[in-house]
């Protein structure tokens, strides 16, 4: 009975591993096949094996069809800038809420709490309207005021820097640091900014890692907001690039699979190398939430 | 004494100044990109604002909401032949008055103007009458029922499946880290990528149909995403496949907070595995349960990206959702005012359901 249970447990675990992995295996394998073989292999075990005429032609095709590296750069710029700015502003306010007492703290706290359950979808439409009608001061030789903040990096970055979840993670982390640290530093004449900068932040490694991942990943994967706000190819991020393959749909599956593989590999590598942060972040938000 | 007091207040006011200074960047962004859009959106919901329109939006009162939420019924009479019998079509079905006459601008029925038919019901063949249900925006009602249906199916299945996975990778199992990693990978993969992959799996000559055909030679391929009966289930299946690993990790976090001594204690008392699960594991997971319930529900109610890539709401609105409607109307048709109104109905739903869950689960928390 005991061995039976044990065997069925392994059987279940392996079955589930296949269940969760098969689309991604299929994606990588198919990206190496010509369309004809790709479709022919569908429906047999061959769909999951790199058999037949294997080549990187589909990848070459992707680079020919779209400005791939420009899209990658755009996504990297947007995701990195958002992450770095997010780490700075969210950790500062998290520090304030965790360590300092001042008038107005409770209202600030209440505003942040109430934005926690507010899905982005609720404000996407009005935010789009605001962005399109916002007066912007731009500089091209002289200052000019133009209407609308779209078709650039800013519109993809600004709405996503401040985040209630990130603020919470920082706040909870800073609360665990002993109060004596600030008191000692205060006696030595350190300003609050110095305490934040020189004492709190260097100790906040795990929170920084968690927040960095929770910001970077959704930004790399973002799709709907850039579809709405970026029509100019020069600022288009990587996920929106998929739209180039909608033309002649069904004929270029090999290239689509190659593109999907290129989109996914960096994320999987990032995940595998920082798995501890990923898992800890989710587990701790869950238990404390 | 006086000196000391002054000194203390100066430290205090310094603290306040610094606090506001450090909080200001995040606060400005939250007000500018969350509080302001929500407030403006609430206002826009009462206007006819268009996305790219040269004219300023005009206040239209509750008109968006009355279109959105307006429903009515009316009774149609059968067309009669000169001899008093009912007109029938070639299939022998009774022909009724034209509904268009009642819904157009100059209709004698003001409550029906601009509404469209949802369905006909209660046909009385002897009297020659049939009732018609009309709505100002039938797609909206379809999206509301689809969204609720999706949540009702996904929340228990995904939550339960995730718990089973967590129990599995939490048990003594060689290579459990490997399995945990594999189960989790779909959740870090972009929903756009996942949706494209499953589009290939679900399509007529795709992976699923060809695999079934391999096993069963009589099988007629189903176009999973183009069939109104299967499209929603296809999206549900894929969504659970994608997200369940995330909630597995949350359950796992909960499982690992249960002290090992509790298990040892009941084992000493000779408890069975089921008793162990029932009296130690389940009570130990109360907080996690509430968190999972609320996060899956909110995520399920916001269903959108999958839909926009796999079916774009079709076929025949079979997979449209509230957020999909808000985007279709607000962005696709540029009706910002109307789209904002839908967004707020969506938000109201999220708010009501999380409050109800909060109240229902409060007992559990004590």
Interface residues (C-beta under 8 A of the other chain):
Chain A: X9 X10 X12 X13 X16 X17 X19 X20 X21 X23 X24 X26 X27 X39 X42 X43 X44 X47 X88 X89 X90 X92 X93 X95 X96 X97 X100 X101 X102 X103 X104 X105 X108 X111 X112 X115 X117 X118 X119 X121 X122 X123 X124 X125 X126 X127 X128 X129 X130 X132 X158 X159 X161 X162 X164 X167 X191 X192 X193 X196 X217 X220 X221 X223 X224 X228 X239 X242 X250 X253 X256 X260 X263 X264 X267 X268 X270 X271 X272 X275 X278 X279 X282 X283 X284 X285 X286 X287 X289
Chain B: X14 X15 X16 X18 X19 X20 X21 X22 X23 X25 X26 X27 X29 X30 X31 X32 X33 X34 X35 X36 X37 X38 X40 X41 X44 X49 X51 X52 X165 X168 X169 X171 X173 X174 X175 X176 X178 X179 X180 X181 X182 X183 X184 X185 X186 X188 X189 X190 X191 X192 X193 X194 X196 X197 X198 X200 X201 X203 X205 X206 X207 X209 X210 X211 X213 X214 X241 X245 X246 X249 X250 X251 X252 X253 X254 X256 X257 X287 X288 X291 X292 X295 X298 X301 X302 X304 X305 X308 X323 X326 X327 X330 X331 X336 X339 X340 X343 X344 X346 X347 X350 X351 X354
